[in-house]
């Protein structure tokens, strides 16, 4: 997690997070939309591509303002960069914002007596959504970096999506492979994040199944009774 426990955070910071996390997630989707427009729009539609780039810049300014407010309300000074390392990383690389998705549920639920979903459902839902958004972000980035590189095997956005699916699931057929330094860096990051997120999904799903089977065994009447 990118921040100290919720109870130890200053009240102003907790209130700010409760009010802004969900709107910021919406802005992160706009950021992703703007980047997708900039990357996927045809070359002859220069105005459309510039519009996507402007949307990316505007969203990043919102992220930077949010980071500045968090830094001020935290009372940590320069230590904020180290303590809230995920916030810092996401500011530098906004396409990693899906990694903050699980934190959103924690923040929103701070004022509630009980969570609306079970622990397993929360982890599966939020980690699964984060993995999908992260995979889409990686596909866009790799397509942007690779589709014109000499010797590339990723020529279309469809190739990039297929590569992202292979990488996230650790299948690795080898038919679509990044050849640029930037593409391989993105691939390495997606492997690490994908393993963690999908591991959380599969682990929680297995635990949920075990819990269901255990409850069935406990409620089943004894044989011969």
MDAnalysis code that builds the backbone (N, CA, C; Angstrom):
import MDAnalysis as mda
import numpy as np

u = mda.Universe.empty(675, n_residues=225, atom_resindex=np.repeat(np.arange(225), 3), trajectory=True)
u.add_TopologyAttr("name", ["N", "CA", "C"] * 225)
u.add_TopologyAttr("resid", np.arange(1, 226))
u.add_TopologyAttr("resname", ["UNK", "UNK", "UNK", "UNK", "UNK", "UNK", "UNK", "UNK", "UNK", "UNK", "UNK", "UNK", "UNK", "UNK", "UNK", "UNK", "UNK", "UNK", "UNK", "UNK", "UNK", "UNK", "UNK", "UNK", "UNK", "UNK", "UNK", "UNK", "UNK", "UNK", "UNK", "UNK", "UNK", "UNK", "UNK", "UNK", "UNK", "UNK", "UNK", "UNK", "UNK", "UNK", "UNK", "UNK", "UNK", "UNK", "UNK", "UNK", "UNK", "UNK", "UNK", "UNK", "UNK", "UNK", "UNK", "UNK", "UNK", "UNK", "UNK", "UNK", "UNK", "UNK", "UNK", "UNK", "UNK", "UNK", "UNK", "UNK", "UNK", "UNK", "UNK", "UNK", "UNK", "UNK", "UNK", "UNK", "UNK", "UNK", "UNK", "UNK", "UNK", "UNK", "UNK", "UNK", "UNK", "UNK", "UNK", "UNK", "UNK", "UNK", "UNK", "UNK", "UNK", "UNK", "UNK", "UNK", "UNK", "UNK", "UNK", "UNK", "UNK", "UNK", "UNK", "UNK", "UNK", "UNK", "UNK", "UNK", "UNK", "UNK", "UNK", "UNK", "UNK", "UNK", "UNK", "UNK", "UNK", "UNK", "UNK", "UNK", "UNK", "UNK", "UNK", "UNK", "UNK", "UNK", "UNK", "UNK", "UNK", "UNK", "UNK", "UNK", "UNK", "UNK", "UNK", "UNK", "UNK", "UNK", "UNK", "UNK", "UNK", "UNK", "UNK", "UNK", "UNK", "UNK", "UNK", "UNK", "UNK", "UNK", "UNK", "UNK", "UNK", "UNK", "UNK", "UNK", "UNK", "UNK", "UNK", "UNK", "UNK", "UNK", "UNK", "UNK", "UNK", "UNK", "UNK", "UNK", "UNK", "UNK", "UNK", "UNK", "UNK", "UNK", "UNK", "UNK", "UNK", "UNK", "UNK", "UNK", "UNK", "UNK", "UNK", "UNK", "UNK", "UNK", "UNK", "UNK", "UNK", "UNK", "UNK", "UNK", "UNK", "UNK", "UNK", "UNK", "UNK", "UNK", "UNK", "UNK", "UNK", "UNK", "UNK", "UNK", "UNK", "UNK", "UNK", "UNK", "UNK", "UNK", "UNK", "UNK", "UNK", "UNK", "UNK", "UNK", "UNK", "UNK", "UNK", "UNK", "UNK", "UNK", "UNK", "UNK", "UNK"])
u.atoms.positions = np.array([
    [0.855, -1.190, 0.000],
    [0.000, 0.000, 0.000],
    [0.883, 1.230, 0.000],
    [0.362, 2.297, -0.600],
    [1.202, 3.465, -0.804],
    [1.212, 4.424, 0.370],
    [0.412, 4.182, 1.390],
    [0.310, 5.142, 2.473],
    [0.297, 4.415, 3.792],
    [0.539, 5.125, 4.911],
    [0.442, 4.518, 6.212],
    [-0.984, 4.075, 6.475],
    [-1.228, 3.281, 7.530],
    [-2.576, 2.877, 7.848],
    [-3.498, 4.070, 7.960],
    [-4.775, 3.848, 7.588],
    [-5.724, 4.966, 7.519],
    [-5.854, 5.678, 8.849],
    [-5.809, 4.912, 9.978],
    [-5.994, 5.521, 11.286],
    [-4.862, 6.470, 11.635],
    [-3.657, 6.262, 11.084],
    [-2.511, 7.093, 11.422],
    [-2.372, 8.296, 10.502],
    [-3.157, 8.345, 9.429],
    [-3.087, 9.470, 8.503],
    [-3.762, 10.681, 9.125],
    [-3.243, 11.889, 8.863],
    [-3.883, 13.104, 9.381],
    [-5.327, 13.208, 8.901],
    [-6.214, 13.773, 9.741],
    [-7.633, 13.864, 9.358],
    [-7.862, 14.582, 8.026],
    [-7.115, 15.666, 7.797],
    [-7.314, 16.402, 6.540],
    [-6.961, 15.540, 5.337],
    [-5.902, 14.729, 5.468],
    [-5.508, 13.857, 4.376],
    [-6.560, 12.771, 4.143],
    [-7.112, 12.213, 5.229],
    [-8.144, 11.194, 5.090],
    [-9.374, 11.772, 4.394],
    [-9.779, 12.967, 4.798],
    [-10.959, 13.590, 4.171],
    [-10.709, 13.881, 2.695],
    [-9.503, 14.356, 2.391],
    [-9.164, 14.647, 0.995],
    [-9.218, 13.374, 0.155],
    [-8.666, 12.285, 0.680],
    [-8.680, 11.032, -0.062],
    [-10.100, 10.517, -0.271],
    [-10.927, 10.607, 0.765],
    [-12.295, 10.142, 0.641],
    [-13.066, 10.909, -0.419],
    [-12.757, 12.195, -0.561],
    [-13.484, 13.030, -1.514],
    [-12.945, 12.928, -2.929],
    [-11.676, 12.596, -3.081],
    [-11.045, 12.709, -4.404],
    [-10.676, 11.391, -5.072],
    [-10.569, 10.291, -4.339],
    [-10.062, 9.070, -4.948],
    [-10.923, 8.603, -6.121],
    [-12.242, 8.560, -5.938],
    [-13.106, 8.097, -7.025],
    [-13.106, 9.080, -8.197],
    [-13.253, 10.418, -7.964],
    [-13.122, 11.339, -9.103],
    [-11.774, 11.228, -9.813],
    [-10.706, 11.016, -9.050],
    [-9.389, 10.872, -9.681],
    [-9.302, 9.606, -10.516],
    [-10.013, 8.562, -10.086],
    [-10.037, 7.357, -10.908],
    [-10.725, 7.649, -12.241],
    [-11.811, 8.443, -12.204],
    [-12.454, 8.847, -13.445],
    [-11.525, 9.658, -14.331],
    [-10.744, 10.540, -13.716],
    [-9.784, 11.341, -14.486],
    [-8.689, 10.447, -15.066],
    [-8.315, 9.397, -14.329],
    [-7.310, 8.471, -14.864],
    [-7.839, 7.748, -16.099],
    [-9.147, 7.475, -16.134],
    [-9.737, 6.881, -17.337],
    [-9.702, 7.872, -18.493],
    [-9.932, 9.153, -18.190],
    [-9.813, 10.183, -19.230],
    [-8.383, 10.282, -19.744],
    [-7.416, 10.165, -18.824],
    [-6.010, 10.161, -19.218],
    [-5.742, 9.013, -20.191],
    [-6.253, 7.834, -19.846],
    [-6.052, 6.669, -20.701],
    [-6.745, 6.859, -22.049],
    [-7.924, 7.472, -22.037],
    [-8.628, 7.755, -23.284],
    [-7.838, 8.731, -24.147],
    [-7.315, 9.786, -23.523],
    [-6.523, 10.747, -24.280],
    [-5.282, 10.117, -24.887],
    [-4.618, 9.258, -24.118],
    [-3.425, 8.591, -24.637],
    [-3.788, 7.650, -25.780],
    [-4.918, 6.948, -25.627],
    [-5.358, 6.042, -26.692],
    [-5.656, 6.815, -27.973],
    [-6.313, 7.980, -27.833],
    [-6.595, 8.809, -29.014],
    [-5.295, 9.256, -29.672],
    [-4.349, 9.690, -28.858],
    [-3.079, 10.177, -29.407],
    [-2.315, 9.068, -30.123],
    [-2.363, 7.861, -29.575],
    [-1.596, 6.759, -30.147],
    [-2.292, 6.132, -31.348],
    [-3.612, 5.978, -31.276],
    [-4.328, 5.185, -32.278],
    [-4.926, 6.006, -33.413],
    [-5.064, 7.318, -33.235],
    [-5.635, 8.129, -34.310],
    [-4.704, 8.121, -35.526],
    [-5.266, 8.075, -36.741],
    [-4.421, 8.080, -37.952],
    [-3.537, 9.315, -38.024],
    [-2.435, 9.168, -38.708],
    [-1.468, 10.251, -38.813],
    [-2.053, 11.506, -39.461],
    [-2.981, 11.315, -40.411],
    [-3.523, 12.481, -41.109],
    [-4.499, 13.273, -40.242],
    [-4.947, 12.692, -39.117],
    [-5.838, 13.417, -38.209],
    [-4.998, 14.070, -37.114],
    [-4.191, 15.011, -37.508],
    [-3.266, 15.653, -36.576],
    [-4.011, 16.386, -35.460],
    [-5.119, 17.020, -35.787],
    [-5.872, 17.762, -34.778],
    [-6.423, 16.820, -33.709],
    [-6.878, 15.654, -34.129],
    [-7.410, 14.677, -33.178],
    [-6.293, 14.165, -32.264],
    [-5.148, 13.883, -32.846],
    [-4.012, 13.414, -32.054],
    [-3.567, 14.482, -31.047],
    [-3.567, 15.734, -31.473],
    [-3.200, 16.822, -30.566],
    [-4.229, 16.988, -29.442],
    [-5.503, 16.763, -29.781],
    [-6.547, 16.829, -28.764],
    [-6.326, 15.761, -27.691],
    [-5.965, 14.553, -28.133],
    [-5.665, 13.492, -27.175],
    [-4.484, 13.855, -26.295],
    [-3.453, 14.453, -26.895],
    [-2.280, 14.860, -26.132],
    [-2.625, 15.958, -25.133],
    [-3.493, 16.884, -25.536],
    [-3.914, 17.950, -24.618],
    [-4.699, 17.373, -23.444],
    [-5.530, 16.375, -23.692],
    [-6.284, 15.725, -22.614],
    [-5.336, 15.029, -21.645],
    [-4.306, 14.392, -22.188],
    [-3.292, 13.762, -21.341],
    [-2.625, 14.793, -20.441],
    [-2.230, 15.923, -21.020],
    [-1.566, 16.962, -20.237],
    [-2.458, 17.546, -19.164],
    [-3.732, 17.793, -19.498],
    [-4.660, 18.354, -18.517],
    [-4.871, 17.397, -17.345],
    [-5.014, 16.106, -17.639],
    [-5.201, 15.111, -16.574],
    [-3.955, 15.026, -15.703],
    [-2.781, 15.103, -16.321],
    [-1.561, 15.017, -15.525],
    [-1.446, 16.216, -14.578],
    [-1.880, 17.390, -15.011],
    [-1.858, 18.562, -14.129],
    [-2.765, 18.348, -12.922],
    [-3.895, 17.676, -13.119],
    [-4.781, 17.353, -11.995],
    [-4.070, 16.392, -11.042],
    [-3.392, 15.385, -11.585],
    [-2.659, 14.444, -10.739],
    [-1.574, 15.162, -9.938],
    [-0.876, 16.094, -10.602],
    [0.190, 16.832, -9.920],
    [-0.384, 17.696, -8.801],
    [-1.528, 18.331, -9.039],
    [-2.161, 19.139, -7.996],
    [-2.593, 18.268, -6.818],
    [-3.149, 17.102, -7.122],
    [-3.547, 16.184, -6.051],
    [-2.336, 15.743, -5.236],
    [-1.231, 15.455, -5.913],
    [-0.003, 15.052, -5.220],
    [0.475, 16.165, -4.292],
    [0.424, 17.407, -4.766],
    [0.868, 18.541, -3.947],
    [-0.011, 18.702, -2.709],
    [-1.325, 18.515, -2.872],
    [-2.226, 18.634, -1.729],
    [-1.969, 17.502, -0.729],
    [-1.777, 16.296, -1.222],
    [-1.484, 15.166, -0.334],
    [-0.188, 15.413, 0.448],
    [0.805, 15.925, -0.247],
    [2.083, 16.211, 0.408],
    [1.887, 17.233, 1.530],
    [1.110, 18.273, 1.267],
    [0.895, 19.322, 2.272],
    [0.096, 18.791, 3.459],
    [-0.971, 18.049, 3.199],
    [-1.838, 17.561, 4.269],
    [-1.193, 16.441, 5.081],
    [-0.226, 15.739, 4.487],
    [0.394, 14.610, 5.197],
    [1.262, 15.056, 6.361],
    [1.850, 16.277, 6.260],
    [2.753, 16.755, 7.293],
    [4.085, 16.035, 7.317],
    [4.398, 15.290, 6.258],
    [5.632, 14.499, 6.222],
    [6.800, 15.245, 5.582],
    [6.530, 16.334, 4.901],
    [7.605, 17.048, 4.227],
    [8.221, 16.201, 3.129],
    [9.554, 16.228, 3.049],
    [10.238, 15.479, 1.993],
    [10.111, 13.973, 2.157],
    [9.736, 13.506, 3.368],
    [9.567, 12.065, 3.582],
    [8.346, 11.514, 2.857],
    [7.464, 12.407, 2.404],
    [6.271, 11.965, 1.689],
    [6.648, 11.142, 0.460],
    [7.716, 11.546, -0.229],
    [8.130, 10.855, -1.456],
    [8.463, 9.399, -1.156],
    [9.094, 9.137, -0.009],
    [9.472, 7.763, 0.342],
    [8.306, 6.979, 0.935],
    [7.550, 7.609, 1.830],
    [6.449, 6.906, 2.483],
    [5.331, 6.590, 1.489],
    [5.012, 7.554, 0.647],
    [3.975, 7.377, -0.365],
    [4.639, 7.118, -1.722],
    [5.443, 6.091, -1.779],
    [6.237, 5.829, -2.983],
    [5.366, 5.497, -4.191],
    [4.216, 4.824, -3.964],
    [3.365, 4.498, -5.101],
    [2.744, 5.757, -5.699],
    [2.346, 6.710, -4.837],
    [1.831, 7.982, -5.347],
    [2.873, 8.686, -6.206],
    [4.133, 8.656, -5.750],
    [5.213, 9.304, -6.497],
    [5.435, 8.615, -7.829],
    [5.437, 7.278, -7.815],
    [5.649, 6.519, -9.046],
    [4.527, 6.770, -10.041],
    [3.291, 6.811, -9.552],
    [2.140, 7.030, -10.428],
    [2.163, 8.435, -11.019],
    [2.659, 9.414, -10.249],
    [2.766, 10.772, -10.789],
    [3.767, 10.811, -11.941],
    [4.879, 10.102, -11.789],
    [5.896, 10.078, -12.837],
    [5.460, 9.244, -14.039],
    [4.715, 8.165, -13.768],
    [4.241, 7.268, -14.825],
    [2.735, 7.086, -14.667],
    [1.926, 8.038, -15.146],
    [0.471, 7.993, -14.902],
    [-0.215, 6.747, -15.446],
    [0.378, 6.066, -16.430],
    [-0.244, 4.854, -16.948],
    [-0.263, 3.734, -15.911],
    [0.456, 3.916, -14.791],
    [0.422, 2.932, -13.709],
    [-0.703, 3.212, -12.706],
    [-1.541, 4.214, -12.949],
    [-2.602, 4.541, -11.997],
    [-3.533, 3.389, -11.701],
    [-3.761, 2.416, -12.614],
    [-4.598, 1.277, -12.227],
    [-4.114, 0.550, -10.972],
    [-2.816, 0.676, -10.642],
    [-2.315, 0.014, -9.441],
    [-2.911, 0.604, -8.166],
    [-3.442, 1.824, -8.245],
    [-4.063, 2.448, -7.082],
    [-5.510, 2.028, -6.906],
    [-6.020, 1.201, -7.814],
    [-7.442, 0.885, -7.807],
    [-7.878, 0.202, -6.519],
    [-7.080, -0.732, -6.008],
    [-7.454, -1.438, -4.792],
    [-7.516, -0.467, -3.620],
    [-6.651, 0.548, -3.619],
    [-6.645, 1.537, -2.536],
    [-7.939, 2.339, -2.508],
    [-8.588, 2.504, -3.647],
    [-9.807, 3.299, -3.708],
    [-10.881, 2.704, -2.813],
    [-11.050, 1.385, -2.873],
    [-12.099, 0.765, -2.067],
    [-11.836, 0.992, -0.581],
    [-10.582, 0.864, -0.162],
    [-10.246, 1.077, 1.246],
    [-10.609, 2.486, 1.688],
    [-10.289, 3.476, 0.855],
    [-10.563, 4.864, 1.207],
    [-12.054, 5.128, 1.284],
    [-12.802, 4.653, 0.289],
    [-14.237, 4.907, 0.247],
    [-14.948, 4.249, 1.426],
    [-14.458, 3.094, 1.868],
    [-15.118, 2.344, 2.923],
    [-14.730, 2.804, 4.322],
    [-13.840, 3.770, 4.449],
    [-13.384, 4.173, 5.787],
    [-14.521, 4.682, 6.661],
    [-15.520, 5.319, 6.051],
    [-16.617, 5.851, 6.839],
    [-17.776, 4.890, 7.008],
    [-17.659, 3.661, 6.530],
    [-18.748, 2.706, 6.607],
    [-18.507, 1.720, 7.745],
    [-19.610, 1.196, 8.290],
    [-19.479, 0.236, 9.374],
    [-19.054, -1.130, 8.842],
    [-19.616, -1.518, 7.687],
    [-19.300, -2.815, 7.111],
    [-19.035, -2.651, 5.622],
    [-18.129, -3.446, 5.068],
    [-17.920, -3.399, 3.628],
    [-19.123, -3.982, 2.897],
    [-19.382, -3.446, 1.706],
    [-20.536, -3.917, 0.956],
    [-20.286, -5.263, 0.303],
    [-19.052, -5.635, 0.117],
    [-18.707, -6.908, -0.506],
    [-17.765, -7.675, 0.407],
    [-17.742, -8.964, 0.223],
    [-16.822, -9.771, 1.019],
    [-15.392, -9.457, 0.625],
    [-14.470, -9.844, 1.483],
    [-13.054, -9.586, 1.221],
    [-12.615, -10.217, -0.088],
    [-12.998, -11.466, -0.319],
    [-12.572, -12.166, -1.525],
    [-13.131, -11.494, -2.777],
    [-14.407, -11.099, -2.735],
    [-15.008, -10.445, -3.899],
    [-14.335, -9.109, -4.179],
    [-13.989, -8.373, -3.113],
    [-13.312, -7.095, -3.296],
    [-11.969, -7.290, -3.981],
    [-11.183, -8.223, -3.469],
    [-9.852, -8.434, -4.042],
    [-9.957, -8.896, -5.489],
    [-10.848, -9.831, -5.766],
    [-10.998, -10.344, -7.127],
    [-11.439, -9.230, -8.070],
    [-12.446, -8.462, -7.658],
    [-12.981, -7.423, -8.521],
    [-11.995, -6.311, -8.796],
    [-11.373, -5.785, -7.747],
    [-10.487, -4.641, -7.916],
    [-9.147, -5.040, -8.538],
    [-8.589, -6.163, -8.110],
    [-7.327, -6.606, -8.703],
    [-7.535, -7.017, -10.156],
    [-8.665, -7.651, -10.457],
    [-8.950, -8.020, -11.845],
    [-9.108, -6.804, -12.732],
    [-9.851, -5.804, -12.259],
    [-10.018, -4.569, -13.036],
    [-8.687, -3.850, -13.222],
    [-7.879, -3.806, -12.153],
    [-6.568, -3.170, -12.257],
    [-5.694, -3.883, -13.281],
    [-5.756, -5.223, -13.303],
    [-4.956, -5.983, -14.261],
    [-5.394, -5.690, -15.692],
    [-6.707, -5.588, -15.922],
    [-7.204, -5.298, -17.266],
    [-6.770, -3.907, -17.729],
    [-6.930, -2.915, -16.848],
    [-6.544, -1.546, -17.217],
    [-5.038, -1.433, -17.417],
    [-4.282, -2.124, -16.572],
    [-2.827, -2.088, -16.716],
    [-2.400, -2.763, -18.015],
    [-3.056, -3.869, -18.355],
    [-2.751, -4.539, -19.614],
    [-3.067, -3.666, -20.812],
    [-4.195, -2.946, -20.755],
    [-4.563, -2.042, -21.855],
    [-3.555, -0.901, -21.966],
    [-3.146, -0.355, -20.824],
    [-2.140, 0.718, -20.829],
    [-0.832, 0.225, -21.426],
    [-0.414, -0.981, -21.034],
    [0.834, -1.540, -21.557],
    [0.735, -1.799, -23.057],
    [-0.427, -2.268, -23.505],
    [-0.605, -2.518, -24.934],
    [-0.486, -1.228, -25.729],
    [-1.101, -0.153, -25.230],
    [-0.985, 1.138, -25.908],
    [0.466, 1.603, -25.976],
    [1.168, 1.492, -24.841],
    [2.549, 1.974, -24.787],
    [3.457, 1.167, -25.698],
    [3.309, -0.145, -25.664],
    [4.165, -1.001, -26.495],
    [3.865, -0.789, -27.981],
    [2.593, -0.642, -28.325],
    [2.268, -0.341, -29.728],
    [2.908, 0.968, -30.171],
    [2.829, 1.987, -29.292],
    [3.413, 3.293, -29.593],
    [4.915, 3.184, -29.839],
    [5.590, 2.376, -29.027],
    [7.044, 2.258, -29.114],
    [7.511, 1.291, -30.198],
    [6.678, 0.305, -30.527],
    [7.163, -0.820, -31.322],
    [6.725, -0.838, -32.781],
    [5.566, -0.275, -33.113],
    [4.979, -0.604, -34.419],
    [5.797, -0.086, -35.597],
    [6.717, 0.837, -35.354],
    [7.581, 1.309, -36.437],
    [9.037, 0.912, -36.262],
    [9.323, 0.147, -35.240],
    [10.717, -0.247, -34.976],
    [11.177, -1.296, -35.984],
    [12.451, -1.235, -36.406],
    [12.975, -2.253, -37.328],
    [12.930, -3.643, -36.697],
    [12.450, -4.609, -37.468],
    [12.406, -5.990, -37.002],
    [11.309, -6.282, -35.997],
    [10.347, -5.376, -35.857],
    [9.296, -5.582, -34.871],
    [8.319, -6.668, -35.308],
    [7.708, -7.328, -34.344],
    [6.642, -8.290, -34.611],
    [5.295, -7.750, -34.155],
    [5.280, -6.520, -33.677],
    [4.046, -5.876, -33.220],
    [3.736, -4.747, -34.191],
    [2.872, -5.045, -35.166],
    [2.592, -4.098, -36.244],
    [1.278, -3.352, -36.035],
    [0.325, -3.955, -35.330],
    [-0.982, -3.354, -35.133],
    [-1.295, -3.306, -33.631],
    [-2.330, -2.531, -33.280],
    [-2.731, -2.491, -31.880],
    [-3.270, -3.847, -31.436],
    [-3.884, -4.574, -32.369],
    [-4.322, -5.931, -32.046],
    [-3.152, -6.820, -31.649],
    [-2.024, -6.683, -32.345],
    [-0.819, -7.440, -31.961],
    [-0.385, -7.065, -30.550],
    [-0.462, -5.770, -30.216],
    [-0.043, -5.309, -28.891],
    [-0.971, -5.855, -27.804],
    [-2.285, -5.893, -28.078],
    [-3.226, -6.451, -27.101],
    [-2.953, -7.933, -26.903],
    [-2.697, -8.658, -27.995],
    [-2.375, -10.082, -27.892],
    [-1.098, -10.289, -27.074],
    [-0.101, -9.440, -27.320],
    [1.133, -9.526, -26.538],
    [0.861, -9.277, -25.060],
    [0.019, -8.276, -24.742],
    [-0.289, -7.975, -23.342],
    [-0.992, -9.151, -22.667],
    [-1.903, -9.803, -23.381],
    [-2.584, -10.978, -22.824],
    [-1.585, -12.097, -22.555],
    [-0.680, -12.337, -23.501],
    [0.350, -13.359, -23.301],
    [1.222, -13.052, -22.083],
    [1.583, -11.774, -21.951],
    [2.486, -11.375, -20.874],
    [1.796, -11.444, -19.522],
    [0.564, -10.941, -19.436],
    [-0.160, -10.952, -18.167],
    [-0.410, -12.373, -17.667],
    [-0.723, -13.263, -18.581],
    [-1.021, -14.646, -18.195],
    [0.222, -15.525, -18.157],
    [1.384, -14.945, -18.449],
    [2.677, -15.642, -18.455],
    [2.699, -16.816, -19.435],
    [1.882, -16.749, -20.487],
    [1.896, -17.805, -21.499],
    [3.141, -17.677, -22.362],
    [3.330, -16.488, -22.953],
    [4.547, -16.215, -23.706],
    [4.765, -17.109, -24.903],
    [3.872, -17.036, -25.905],
    [4.055, -17.839, -27.115],
    [5.297, -17.422, -27.889],
    [5.683, -16.164, -27.790],
    [6.867, -15.695, -28.491],
    [6.603, -15.194, -29.888],
    [5.309, -15.149, -30.302],
    [4.999, -14.651, -31.641],
    [4.971, -13.131, -31.698],
    [4.826, -12.475, -30.545],
    [4.857, -11.015, -30.470],
    [5.811, -10.631, -29.346],
    [6.939, -10.023, -29.734],
    [7.995, -9.748, -28.753],
    [8.505, -8.319, -28.951],
    [8.574, -7.509, -27.884],
    [9.149, -6.169, -28.018],
    [10.625, -6.237, -28.391],
    [11.056, -5.310, -29.252],
    [12.457, -5.294, -29.673],
    [13.164, -4.018, -29.226],
    [12.430, -2.996, -28.825],
    [13.055, -1.747, -28.382],
    [13.327, -1.807, -26.876],
    [14.239, -0.960, -26.434],
    [14.558, -0.915, -25.001],
    [13.341, -0.486, -24.190],
    [12.606, 0.521, -24.707],
    [11.412, 0.976, -24.009],
    [10.346, -0.103, -23.929],
    [10.157, -0.818, -25.035],
    [9.161, -1.879, -25.051],
    [9.501, -2.994, -24.082],
    [10.764, -3.341, -24.008],
    [11.170, -4.403, -23.080],
    [11.065, -3.952, -21.628],
    [11.293, -2.671, -21.387],
    [11.110, -2.150, -20.026],
    [9.643, -2.247, -19.607],
    [8.750, -1.858, -20.523],
    [7.314, -1.979, -20.242],
    [6.947, -3.442, -20.013],
    [7.513, -4.330, -20.819],
    [7.215, -5.752, -20.675],
    [7.648, -6.272, -19.308],
    [8.817, -5.856, -18.856],
    [9.303, -6.297, -17.541],
    [8.373, -5.825, -16.427],
    [7.953, -4.557, -16.512],
    [7.037, -4.040, -15.502],
    [5.699, -4.739, -15.520],
    [5.187, -5.026, -16.723],
    [3.899, -5.710, -16.824],
    [3.985, -7.125, -16.271],
    [5.105, -7.785, -16.487],
    [5.276, -9.129, -15.926],
    [5.189, -9.102, -14.404],
    [5.915, -8.180, -13.794],
    [5.941, -8.108, -12.328],
    [4.567, -7.728, -11.769],
    [3.977, -6.672, -12.319],
    [2.672, -6.224, -11.816],
    [1.582, -7.236, -12.136],
    [1.650, -7.819, -13.331],
    [0.637, -8.803, -13.710],
    [0.676, -10.034, -12.837],
    [1.870, -10.503, -12.520],
    [1.987, -11.663, -11.638],
    [1.382, -11.375, -10.272],
    [1.649, -10.178, -9.740],
    [1.125, -9.831, -8.417],
    [-0.393, -9.710, -8.443],
    [-0.941, -8.998, -9.446],
    [-2.379, -8.777, -9.501],
    [-3.137, -10.067, -9.794],
    [-2.691, -10.825, -10.793],
    [-3.383, -12.066, -11.117],
    [-3.193, -13.107, -10.022],
    [-2.045, -13.047, -9.337],
    [-1.861, -13.937, -8.192],
    [-2.859, -13.644, -7.091],
    [-3.142, -12.346, -6.887],
    [-4.141, -11.973, -5.886],
    [-5.522, -12.463, -6.300],
    [-5.836, -12.380, -7.597],
    [-7.144, -12.832, -8.078],
    [-7.300, -14.335, -7.907],
    [-6.324, -15.101, -8.406],
    [-6.442, -16.554, -8.347],
    [-6.381, -17.056, -6.907],
    [-5.528, -16.432, -6.078],
    [-5.451, -16.840, -4.679],
    [-6.750, -16.573, -3.936],
    [-7.351, -15.408, -4.164],
    [-8.608, -15.078, -3.499],
    [-9.739, -15.973, -3.997],
    [-9.742, -16.271, -5.295],
    [-10.783, -17.148, -5.829],
    [-10.667, -18.548, -5.241],
    [-9.439, -19.054, -5.112],
    [-9.245, -20.369, -4.506],
    [-9.684, -20.380, -3.048],
    [-9.349, -19.312, -2.319],
    [-9.759, -19.223, -0.913],
    [-11.273, -19.147, -0.788],
    [-11.902, -18.414, -1.704],
    [-13.367, -18.312, -1.685],
    [-14.007, -19.676, -1.926],
    [-13.470, -20.433, -2.903],
    [-14.006, -21.769, -3.162],
    [-13.853, -22.668, -1.941],
    [-12.690, -22.619, -1.290],
    [-12.483, -23.421, -0.096],
    [-13.470, -23.043, 1.001],
    [-13.749, -21.745, 1.125],
    [-14.707, -21.290, 2.132],
    [-16.107, -21.800, 1.819],
    [-16.486, -21.784, 0.549],
    [-17.806, -22.288, 0.155],
    [-17.925, -23.768, 0.454],
    [-16.902, -24.548, 0.091],
    [-16.939, -25.986, 0.339],
    [-16.987, -26.283, 1.835],
    [-16.256, -25.495, 2.617],
    [-16.248, -25.706, 4.063],
    [-17.628, -25.447, 4.661],
    [-18.285, -24.393, 4.183],
    [-19.624, -24.093, 4.689],
    [-20.614, -25.181, 4.303],
    [-20.468, -25.710, 3.075],
    [-21.361, -26.794, 2.649],
    [-21.153, -28.020, 3.539],
    [-19.905, -28.338, 3.869],
    [-19.637, -29.479, 4.731],
    [-20.216, -29.276, 6.114],
    [-20.150, -28.015, 6.617],
    [-20.649, -27.750, 7.970],
    [-22.169, -27.802, 8.042],
    [-22.839, -27.421, 6.948],
    [-24.302, -27.400, 6.966],
    [-24.928, -28.703, 6.492],
    [-24.128, -29.599, 5.919],
    [-24.658, -30.866, 5.406],
    [-25.008, -31.767, 6.597],
    [-26.227, -32.365, 6.608],
    [-26.574, -33.252, 7.721],
    [-25.721, -34.500, 7.701],
    [-25.359, -35.015, 8.867],
    [-24.532, -36.225, 8.930],
    [-25.225, -37.399, 8.292],
    [-24.447, -38.247, 7.624],
    [-25.000, -39.416, 6.955],
    [-25.543, -40.387, 7.998],
    [-26.704, -40.962, 7.668],
    [-27.325, -41.936, 8.545],
    [-28.075, -41.320, 9.705],
    [-28.120, -39.886, 9.711],
    [-28.791, -39.205, 10.795],
    [-30.294, -39.147, 10.592],
])
